[in-house]
């Protein structure tokens, strides 16, 4: 049962990227790439050779491997709607956040391994924004823990019910918004970062992986898909409490697709923020989460 | 002979022989090392016994001391803090032998150095075991004075002299507060023996005052903001094995002191936990921010000690809040996390300082922006430094995450179950720890990335070669310890258990230890999973690329044809977005960097971030005090005749007062 959650996550995660791209294409009046394009890309990259920077001292090769390993373990920790996570214990969301942190850490080192100032710039921005996103994530999780009186991710997300939305709508909404902002920042989406930008100077995530190629790039791209899938699953569970009935799974997957559509809508309707505005957005997310906690304390 | 006596005597004798045989660089070091190893051997059994059973190990000698008896005791709390002292002392000393090879000229006095190195160890052992106020203060003084001479090893260097001076002044200002603390506490009993103190006979407000004295006095040693200012001066000036010992082990004596003071004052109170949490957040965040703004590797590491002391305080404060609010889970998780972080920090910070020492010896500079690409020339040092960097950022699967997880969970659990009024500091713990963790990751990506990756930025880095095994093996051993705490976390939780229990009132159930062990078991398994998956993906990658074409090309530079090493990102540029955002706190001084003409010629940029508290608070304050005292200097002119006149005048006034009946 819980193994099913892991397998579904691993298989379907690239699909979410494709949903986002499709929705962007539709909103722009294009047809868009085939739904399975992310899979084709992965296969194509896995078949290629690789080119490395002549400055590299090995971390370029190490980073994608470690990053994907950390994200694979994340997949074990996140419940998929009504399906509980394979591994769940009190405080598992702390481990989740830090595993993602480990992935980010090695990716940043991989970027610096090329000695390129563009990649250094990307790593520097990633480090700063991630540091600001962490408190928001933890405060949001603390809010959920207090509301549901559970301290594991599976426990929290499966305990939230319609009743919580009826009684605690303001704080749940604040938590959801805070989490969504963290979700956008962590996954390098507009308004924090633009995955389709073509100017190195303005990139954050994309510029860090400029010098990766072949199977290494495939691992990174798959990691990106996995991460956005896992975080979207958490957001979806907060938005529509899935309960524990496995029959809800299909509905839940539709909801995840809708979240993908929402990301596409955000990306089509606004430009990215200026870099000096991004900290304000992330601190804002932290404030939202803190406010949610305050509301719960008052009750 | 009692192992406690041996534990003190053997390192001391080793140090003495080193002093006598001080002409020879190698022999004096070996004598000192032998003494420390003897101490380690003597410590094994009592520490194992005390941490295993929780029964204290007492040595009561009938020697009368002013204000009580010569009493030594090793309880679980002391034994917990003793372990790094006795294990890391010889290990850092071992590293110190080849490290000191670079200072074999005539002007260096190795015998004195090793004598004080051992004296530092002896002082710490005495501090941990003393059970009498006077004995404690004597030991504290020995422990505080020894590093002064260790920092002064490069006594020809004006910077080292001023650093040692700052250290001495800071340490003794703290010492004054501690003296007051013990004297006041002594009034509650009949002597200065710890066992005769009656804290509960004191009024609560007086106990708060005493806690304040102890917290500030011990806080100076621990390096809590705002009294941390000696750390970034003293650590860079000292030889690296000494920095490692001071930063990894000695500053923890401040933490021990705070905990001992809490016990002597009759156990934790809510407001003390709150104070610990608030100062912990401030120390943690400011420590890591100051670290980000530094260009000198050892200064950066010194500020990270401030940050980690903050994390330790967050854990201990959370635990104390748990005790005062009657929640065993919050108490156990907070205290266990804070205490385990004491060990963890000793390991990874010691290793990082040793790494800094290796870089200093091989590259002759610690200026981060002069280094680069060292991973190629010094792969073993680089690997150990990477382990240390991952550990200090609190990332799984290493030891830093284990202690931070316990603290996080204590805070999350506490804020969910405790009443709102009592739990707001826990939210501070939570958000503070998250921000500290993120910024620490930024700082160590900067430190590791700029120093070890990319291309060498100067000839210093270009010509570096790997150190000998006697320098990288101690680091390797520390790396192994970091990994083992990460992968066998429940085992180490078991070792912390007795030290935590010292604080718990007997009515609190101990069930949370079981929960914590269960959680840590899963975390260790997941950590092992990360490593296994990493190996698996590495194998996959190898198999895929085995028969394919791989090549090396220049780094993508948007098509620019003539890149050079100076175009790489630097440590300052990496940290700039963060330091700019927090400039209101950091007040970085920037010189140059402005392009004046249309066709730019040479443009230089210089930034430096001296400690804002030293700059804006202590320097003006101490300057004002010394200026004020300077007004009295006319009385002190060196003419003996006039001094005799002062004495006679005083006598005359006193006699007159006596005769007049005013006294």
HADDOCK unambig.tbl for C-alpha pairs under 7 A between the chains (distance, minus, plus):
assign (segid A and resid 49 and name CA) (segid B and resid 545 and name CA) 6.20 0.50 0.50
assign (segid A and resid 49 and name CA) (segid B and resid 548 and name CA) 5.31 0.50 0.50
assign (segid A and resid 49 and name CA) (segid B and resid 549 and name CA) 5.18 0.50 0.50
assign (segid A and resid 49 and name CA) (segid B and resid 550 and name CA) 5.50 0.50 0.50
assign (segid A and resid 50 and name CA) (segid B and resid 549 and name CA) 6.83 0.50 0.50
assign (segid A and resid 50 and name CA) (segid B and resid 550 and name CA) 4.73 0.50 0.50
assign (segid A and resid 50 and name CA) (segid B and resid 551 and name CA) 6.60 0.50 0.50
assign (segid A and resid 51 and name CA) (segid B and resid 550 and name CA) 5.38 0.50 0.50
assign (segid A and resid 51 and name CA) (segid B and resid 551 and name CA) 4.69 0.50 0.50
assign (segid A and resid 51 and name CA) (segid B and resid 552 and name CA) 5.44 0.50 0.50
assign (segid A and resid 51 and name CA) (segid B and resid 553 and name CA) 6.69 0.50 0.50
assign (segid A and resid 52 and name CA) (segid B and resid 551 and name CA) 6.19 0.50 0.50
assign (segid A and resid 52 and name CA) (segid B and resid 552 and name CA) 4.74 0.50 0.50
assign (segid A and resid 52 and name CA) (segid B and resid 553 and name CA) 6.13 0.50 0.50
assign (segid A and resid 53 and name CA) (segid B and resid 552 and name CA) 5.50 0.50 0.50
assign (segid A and resid 53 and name CA) (segid B and resid 553 and name CA) 5.14 0.50 0.50
assign (segid A and resid 53 and name CA) (segid B and resid 554 and name CA) 5.32 0.50 0.50
assign (segid A and resid 53 and name CA) (segid B and resid 555 and name CA) 4.82 0.50 0.50
assign (segid A and resid 54 and name CA) (segid B and resid 552 and name CA) 5.12 0.50 0.50
assign (segid A and resid 54 and name CA) (segid B and resid 553 and name CA) 5.39 0.50 0.50
assign (segid A and resid 54 and name CA) (segid B and resid 554 and name CA) 5.48 0.50 0.50
assign (segid A and resid 54 and name CA) (segid B and resid 555 and name CA) 6.81 0.50 0.50
assign (segid A and resid 55 and name CA) (segid B and resid 454 and name CA) 5.96 0.50 0.50
assign (segid A and resid 55 and name CA) (segid B and resid 455 and name CA) 6.32 0.50 0.50
assign (segid A and resid 56 and name CA) (segid B and resid 454 and name CA) 6.73 0.50 0.50
assign (segid A and resid 57 and name CA) (segid B and resid 375 and name CA) 6.55 0.50 0.50
assign (segid A and resid 57 and name CA) (segid B and resid 376 and name CA) 6.20 0.50 0.50
assign (segid A and resid 57 and name CA) (segid B and resid 453 and name CA) 6.74 0.50 0.50
assign (segid A and resid 65 and name CA) (segid B and resid 534 and name CA) 5.61 0.50 0.50
assign (segid A and resid 65 and name CA) (segid B and resid 537 and name CA) 5.68 0.50 0.50
assign (segid A and resid 65 and name CA) (segid B and resid 538 and name CA) 6.02 0.50 0.50
assign (segid A and resid 66 and name CA) (segid B and resid 534 and name CA) 5.29 0.50 0.50
assign (segid A and resid 69 and name CA) (segid B and resid 530 and name CA) 5.40 0.50 0.50
assign (segid A and resid 69 and name CA) (segid B and resid 533 and name CA) 5.05 0.50 0.50
assign (segid A and resid 69 and name CA) (segid B and resid 534 and name CA) 5.05 0.50 0.50
assign (segid A and resid 70 and name CA) (segid B and resid 530 and name CA) 5.59 0.50 0.50
assign (segid A and resid 73 and name CA) (segid B and resid 526 and name CA) 6.87 0.50 0.50
assign (segid A and resid 73 and name CA) (segid B and resid 530 and name CA) 6.55 0.50 0.50
assign (segid A and resid 89 and name CA) (segid B and resid 519 and name CA) 6.50 0.50 0.50
assign (segid A and resid 90 and name CA) (segid B and resid 519 and name CA) 6.89 0.50 0.50
assign (segid A and resid 91 and name CA) (segid B and resid 409 and name CA) 5.94 0.50 0.50
assign (segid A and resid 94 and name CA) (segid B and resid 405 and name CA) 6.82 0.50 0.50
assign (segid A and resid 98 and name CA) (segid B and resid 395 and name CA) 5.85 0.50 0.50
assign (segid A and resid 98 and name CA) (segid B and resid 396 and name CA) 6.70 0.50 0.50
assign (segid A and resid 99 and name CA) (segid B and resid 396 and name CA) 6.46 0.50 0.50
assign (segid A and resid 102 and name CA) (segid B and resid 395 and name CA) 5.78 0.50 0.50
assign (segid A and resid 102 and name CA) (segid B and resid 396 and name CA) 6.94 0.50 0.50
assign (segid A and resid 105 and name CA) (segid B and resid 441 and name CA) 6.80 0.50 0.50
assign (segid A and resid 105 and name CA) (segid B and resid 445 and name CA) 6.94 0.50 0.50
assign (segid A and resid 108 and name CA) (segid B and resid 445 and name CA) 6.87 0.50 0.50
assign (segid A and resid 109 and name CA) (segid B and resid 445 and name CA) 6.16 0.50 0.50
assign (segid A and resid 109 and name CA) (segid B and resid 449 and name CA) 5.83 0.50 0.50
assign (segid A and resid 112 and name CA) (segid B and resid 449 and name CA) 5.56 0.50 0.50
assign (segid A and resid 112 and name CA) (segid B and resid 453 and name CA) 6.39 0.50 0.50
assign (segid A and resid 112 and name CA) (segid B and resid 454 and name CA) 6.50 0.50 0.50
assign (segid A and resid 113 and name CA) (segid B and resid 449 and name CA) 6.88 0.50 0.50
assign (segid A and resid 113 and name CA) (segid B and resid 453 and name CA) 4.92 0.50 0.50
assign (segid A and resid 113 and name CA) (segid B and resid 454 and name CA) 5.24 0.50 0.50
assign (segid A and resid 114 and name CA) (segid B and resid 454 and name CA) 5.68 0.50 0.50
assign (segid A and resid 114 and name CA) (segid B and resid 555 and name CA) 6.21 0.50 0.50
assign (segid A and resid 115 and name CA) (segid B and resid 453 and name CA) 6.94 0.50 0.50
assign (segid A and resid 115 and name CA) (segid B and resid 454 and name CA) 3.89 0.50 0.50
assign (segid A and resid 115 and name CA) (segid B and resid 455 and name CA) 6.27 0.50 0.50
assign (segid A and resid 115 and name CA) (segid B and resid 568 and name CA) 5.63 0.50 0.50
assign (segid A and resid 116 and name CA) (segid B and resid 555 and name CA) 6.51 0.50 0.50
assign (segid A and resid 116 and name CA) (segid B and resid 557 and name CA) 6.95 0.50 0.50
assign (segid A and resid 116 and name CA) (segid B and resid 568 and name CA) 5.64 0.50 0.50
assign (segid A and resid 116 and name CA) (segid B and resid 569 and name CA) 6.91 0.50 0.50
assign (segid A and resid 117 and name CA) (segid B and resid 567 and name CA) 6.64 0.50 0.50
assign (segid A and resid 117 and name CA) (segid B and resid 568 and name CA) 4.78 0.50 0.50
assign (segid A and resid 117 and name CA) (segid B and resid 569 and name CA) 4.52 0.50 0.50
assign (segid A and resid 120 and name CA) (segid B and resid 569 and name CA) 5.54 0.50 0.50
assign (segid A and resid 120 and name CA) (segid B and resid 574 and name CA) 6.77 0.50 0.50
assign (segid A and resid 121 and name CA) (segid B and resid 574 and name CA) 6.70 0.50 0.50
assign (segid A and resid 124 and name CA) (segid B and resid 574 and name CA) 5.07 0.50 0.50
assign (segid A and resid 124 and name CA) (segid B and resid 575 and name CA) 6.76 0.50 0.50
assign (segid A and resid 127 and name CA) (segid B and resid 442 and name CA) 4.96 0.50 0.50
assign (segid A and resid 128 and name CA) (segid B and resid 442 and name CA) 6.73 0.50 0.50
assign (segid A and resid 128 and name CA) (segid B and resid 578 and name CA) 6.23 0.50 0.50
assign (segid A and resid 130 and name CA) (segid B and resid 438 and name CA) 6.37 0.50 0.50
assign (segid A and resid 131 and name CA) (segid B and resid 435 and name CA) 5.61 0.50 0.50
assign (segid A and resid 131 and name CA) (segid B and resid 438 and name CA) 3.76 0.50 0.50
assign (segid A and resid 131 and name CA) (segid B and resid 439 and name CA) 5.41 0.50 0.50
assign (segid A and resid 132 and name CA) (segid B and resid 435 and name CA) 6.41 0.50 0.50
assign (segid A and resid 134 and name CA) (segid B and resid 434 and name CA) 5.34 0.50 0.50
assign (segid A and resid 134 and name CA) (segid B and resid 435 and name CA) 6.15 0.50 0.50
assign (segid A and resid 134 and name CA) (segid B and resid 438 and name CA) 6.63 0.50 0.50
assign (segid A and resid 135 and name CA) (segid B and resid 431 and name CA) 4.67 0.50 0.50
assign (segid A and resid 135 and name CA) (segid B and resid 434 and name CA) 4.96 0.50 0.50
assign (segid A and resid 135 and name CA) (segid B and resid 435 and name CA) 5.61 0.50 0.50
assign (segid A and resid 138 and name CA) (segid B and resid 430 and name CA) 6.87 0.50 0.50
assign (segid A and resid 138 and name CA) (segid B and resid 431 and name CA) 6.64 0.50 0.50
assign (segid A and resid 138 and name CA) (segid B and resid 434 and name CA) 6.98 0.50 0.50
assign (segid A and resid 139 and name CA) (segid B and resid 431 and name CA) 6.49 0.50 0.50
assign (segid A and resid 142 and name CA) (segid B and resid 412 and name CA) 5.87 0.50 0.50
assign (segid A and resid 145 and name CA) (segid B and resid 416 and name CA) 6.26 0.50 0.50
assign (segid A and resid 146 and name CA) (segid B and resid 416 and name CA) 4.22 0.50 0.50
assign (segid A and resid 149 and name CA) (segid B and resid 416 and name CA) 6.48 0.50 0.50
assign (segid A and resid 211 and name CA) (segid B and resid 555 and name CA) 6.81 0.50 0.50
assign (segid A and resid 211 and name CA) (segid B and resid 556 and name CA) 6.68 0.50 0.50
assign (segid A and resid 215 and name CA) (segid B and resid 541 and name CA) 6.63 0.50 0.50
assign (segid A and resid 297 and name CA) (segid B and resid 420 and name CA) 5.56 0.50 0.50
